[in-house]
Amino acid sequence: MEKQDIKDFTIEELEERLAEIPTPPFRARQISEWLYRKGISDFSRMKNLSKDLQKKLDTVFYISQPEIAEIARSADGTEKFLFRLSDHCFIETVLIPERERTTVCLSTQVGCKYKCAFCASGKNGFTRNLTLAEIINQLLFIRFEHTRKITNVVFMGMGEPFDNYENLVRAINVINHAQGLGIGARKITVSTCGIIPGIARFQNLGQQVELSVSLHAAEEKLRSKLMPVSKKYPLKELVPTLADYTRKTGRVVTLEYLLVKDVNDSVDCAEKLVDITKHLKAKVNLLGYSLIAENNYRAPEKEDVLLFANRLIQKGIFVTIRKSRGNDIAAACGQLAGKRKNEV
Ligand code: SF4
C-alpha cells in the first residue's frame, strides 16, 4: 500500500487511522506534538514512541517537507516565501511583522479562477486546490525557520479559501488545536471574495474564526467589473447572506475595500459603502491598491485613502486602514502570483 502523508490528517482523523493499524488513538496527540510543536519530521526522533511503533509508522506514513524555492525580504520587514510543491507548482506565503504581532498570509490554491481585476493570483487561471499538508507546511516552515513567533494567520494568499472548503476547515482545526499549532481561533481570519455557499456553510463552523469579505465596491455594476464573481454571487444576495451570518454567529464581518484611484473612491462610492456597512453592522478595512503589471489601475495617494476613510468615519463606520506592506517584493495584497522572479 502507498504511504500516506501524515500531515494530511487532522489530529482526530489520525486517531481513527491509527486505530486501523492498530495503535492506541492517544498516540495521535503525541505524534502531532512532535510534528507541529517541535518541528520533528522523522519518526525515529519521536522519543516517546517505542522503536516498534516508530517502524510501524514508517511503513504506513511519510512526513512531507516544505520545499522553499525563494525568499524575498522587503525593506519594511515583510517576507515572501515561494514554495515548490511536489508536482512542481509554486505557491506564495507572506509574513507580515508588526510591533507585537506577526501575521502569516496563507495560500489555499495554486492560482485562482476568479480573475479579480486588481489581483495577480487569478491572471494565470486555476490549477488545483492545496492539500491539508500543503497548507500547513507553509506555516510550519515559517514557524521553525523564523525567529518571530506567529501570532495571527490569515487565509488571504493565493486562491479562494471557500473553494477548497474541506481542507480550509481541516487546516483551521490543525492550526487551532492544542496539540497542533495552538493558535487561537480569534487570531485566524478567512477572507473570501464573496462565495455565498461557503459563507452559508462557514456560519455553522461553531468556532470564533474571523470572516472578512472582499467588497471593493458597494454597487453591483462596478463590483462586477472589478470582481467578476459578483455576476454569480451578486450583492443583492451576498448582503443578506452576510446579514444572516452575523445574526447566527454574533460575529462582526470585516468588509475589505481596496481603494483604486478614480475607480471606487468617489463620494457616491463611499455613501453606498456606508449603507451596506451600517445594514450589516460590519466594519471596514481600507487598503490602497498596489500596482501589478497586468492592468492600468492606479494606486491612490495616502491623502486619498484618508479622505475616503473620513467620509466613512463621519457616518459612524468603524474603519481600519491597512498599511500596504511588501510592495517592493510584490508581496502586497493582490500581488501574489506564485512565480519565480525571472518568470514575472
Ligand atoms: S482576490 Fe482572491 S478571489 Fe480574487 S483573483 Fe485574487 S485570489 Fe482570487
Residues whose N, C-alpha, C, O or C-beta is under 5 A from the ligand:
A	BS01	SF4	C112 Y114 K115 C116 C119 S121 G122 G157 M158 G159 E160 C193
